[in-house]
Amino acid sequence: MQDFHNLRVWNEANSLAIAIKRLTSRFPKADYGALRKQMVRAAESIADNIAEGCGAATNAEFARYLDMAITSSSELENQIERTHRYRLTRDPDHQRLAGPVCDVRKMTIGGCERRCSPLPRAGHGRRRMTNTERRTTGRKARNEQRMTDRIPRQAQPRW
């Protein structure tokens, strides 16, 4: 558990959400109200998921929240591109927002990779299995294989 205020990625995501809110306030409500609301929701979701993940009990849970923030940033990038193609935003506005979205996503991916790093290899801090554990593990695998062999070939799942 950590304080999200100290994370640079959260500060960037929060600033991005504010910038998106300001930008979308200029959109015509009649024609683009749904896009406007969805952009604000996606932008706020990035910062919200990072903040919520900071309160997670485990690294795996924190990584899940970061993953949601990554998907929200991809959604927002798509919406920014769409507003540019609809000609709701000019080139300077588009460039000013598209860059930070990618930056926030890269920082979030980096945080997720650090939290979900694979287990260290044997001899590098990881406990080795005892002989009893090896024998038991081998027996379980052999018993599972025997059970699978008993199932008729047609009934075995194909995946």
C-alpha positions, 0 to 999 in steps of 0.5 A, spaced: 500 500 500 502 506 498 500 514 497 498 515 490 500 522 491 507 521 490 506 517 484 508 521 477 504 517 473 498 519 477 499 526 477 500 526 469 494 522 469 490 527 473 493 533 469 490 529 463 483 528 465 483 535 467 485 537 460 480 532 457 475 535 461 476 542 459 477 540 451 471 536 451 467 542 454 467 546 447 464 540 444 457 541 441 453 537 446 447 536 441 451 532 436 457 529 440 455 529 448 456 521 448 463 522 446 464 527 450 462 524 456 465 517 454 472 521 453 471 524 460 470 517 463 476 514 460 480 520 462 478 520 469 478 512 470 486 512 468 487 516 474 482 513 479 484 506 477 492 508 479 489 511 485 485 505 487 490 500 485 495 503 490 490 501 496 491 494 494 493 489 498 497 485 493 502 486 487 497 482 483 491 486 485 495 492 484 497 490 477 490 488 475 488 496 477 494 498 473 491 493 467 485 497 467 488 504 467 492 501 461 486 499 457 482 506 459 488 510 456 488 506 449 480 507 449 482 515 450 487 515 445 482 512 440 477 517 442 482 523 441 484 520 434 476 520 433 475 527 435 481 529 431 478 526 425 471 529 426 475 535 426 473 537 433 480 538 435 485 542 431 492 539 430 495 543 436 490 540 441 491 533 438 498 533 439 498 536 446 493 530 448 495 524 444 502 525 447 501 525 454 496 519 453 501 515 450 506 517 456 501 515 461 500 508 458 508 507 458 509 509 465 503 505 467 506 499 463 512 500 466 509 500 473 505 493 471 511 490 469 515 491 475 509 489 480 508 482 476 516 480 475 517 473 474 519 469 480 527 469 481 530 463 478 533 457 483 539 459 486 537 466 486 533 467 492 528 462 491 527 456 495 529 449 492 524 443 493 525 437 498 526 430 495 519 429 498 516 435 495 519 432 488 516 425 489 509 428 491 509 432 485 511 427 480 506 422 483 500 427 482 502 428 475 502 421 474 496 420 477 493 426 473 495 423 467 492 416 468 486 419 470 486 423 463 488 416 459 482 413 462 477 418 459 475 416 452 478 420 447 472 423 444 470 426 451 477 430 452 476 437 451 480 440 445 483 446 447 
